[in-house]
């Protein structure tokens, strides 16, 4: 049997760990965001989870005399049925896609979002990623669930 989960339970050899990122669904209906902490193996070096895969991340907007587009990073958990034209997920940090905006009016898409980030009050962060065993211990001591707002770096 494989080594256990965070609770110390052993997994059977037939158990499959969850994927690091949300699975992409084909269809005609948006599946919505997956539960928080559903993909712990996709955590950043700082232990922050759920950064990639539910929606494309809107990062920057560019325009010139001929075009206007936004830079999208990451990927979405949705792909329309029969859409070989739909661009693929870009999970790697050095890749992105362009989403062309057709006019200056408000545009919306259920597969594009943006990230809001704020430092937790009273938390100390360093530029060096913490080691994961100490981070897991800090989470248990803090009573957090592993979500970024509950992150307590090791002392």
N, C-alpha and C positions, 0 to 999 in steps of 0.2 A: 504494500500500500504506500501511497505517496505521503510525504510529510504533511502535517495537518494545517488547518486554517489558523487564523489569529486566535481562535478559542482553544487551540491545542488538540482538536479532534483530528483523527486520522481520516484521510480521504481514501475511498476504495480505489483500486487500480482502474475501475471503469468510470470513475468520476472525471468530468471534464471541467477544468477551471473556467470561469467566465472570461470572455475576450477582454483585451485591454481597452477597447473602444466600442461604442455602440454598433450593433449590426445594422447594415444598410438594408432597408425594406423597399422592395419593388411594389408598386401598386398605384392606386389613384387617390389614396387617403393619407394624409400626413400622420405618422404614428405618434407624434408628440415626444416630449423629452422623457428619457429613461430615469428611473429613480436615482437619487443622490447616492453615491458610494457603490454603484452597481459594477464598477470596473476598477477595483483597487490596483490591479497590475498595470494600469495606465497612468498611475500617479507620477507627478513631476519629481525631480530630485529633492524638492522641498516638501514632498508629501501631499501636495494639493491634487485633488482628484477632479474628474469630470470636466477637464479643460477642452476636450476635443470630441467631436462626433455627433452631437445632437443637432446643432445648426452651424452653418458657415459663420466664421467670425469676420465681421465688417471691420477692417483695420484702417484704411485710408481711402481718400477720394482724389481722383486726378481728372483734370480737364484741359483741353487745348481748344483750338479753333474748330476742330472737327469731331471730337469725341469727348465723352464723359464716362468714367467708369470707376468702380471701387475695387480695391484689392481684398480678396477673400482668402482666409487661411483656414486650415482644418478640414472640415467636411460636414456633411449632413447625414442623418440616419434615414433619409428618404431619397428615392430615385424613381421618377415616373416610369410606369410600365411602357415597354417598347421604346425607350428613349436612348438609343445608342449615341445620340448627340449630346446628352447631358454630361457635363464635365465630371471627372472622377474626384474622389476625396484626395486631399493633399495633406497627409498627416505629418510628413517630414517638415522640419523647421525651415528648410531652405527652398520651399516651393509654395506656390500660391496660384490662384485663378483670378481672372478678371470677370467682373459682372458689369456689362455695359448698361448704362442708364439711358433710356430713350429720350427723355425730355426733362425739364426742370421741375415738373410736378412731383408730388409725393408718390413714391413707389413703395410697395411693401411685398414681402415674401415670407412665407412661413418657414423657410429654410435658412434665413439669414438673421443673425443677431449680433449683439455686441457685448463686451464684457465690462462689468463695473467692478472696480477694485478699490479697496480701502484698507489701510492698515488698522488692525485691531487695536483698540486703546490699551496702552500699557504693555504691549507685546514687544519683545526684543527680537530682531532678525539680524542675521549676519549674511555676508555675501557667500559664505561657504555652506553648501548643502549639509544639513544635519545627517547623521547616520540613521538608517531606518529603524534598528532596534531601539535606540534611544528615543526616536520620534514616536514610535508606537507606545513606549512606556509613558512618555509625556502625555500622549492622548488619553491613555487610561487614567492617569493621575488627574488630568484636567476635567475628565468626565465628558469629553467631546465625542463626537461621532465620526470624526475623520474629515469632515467638511472644512474647507479653508478657514471659515470664521471661527472654528473651534480649535485651530491649530495652536499648540503651545510648544515652542521650541525647547529642546533640552537645556537645562541650566548650565 
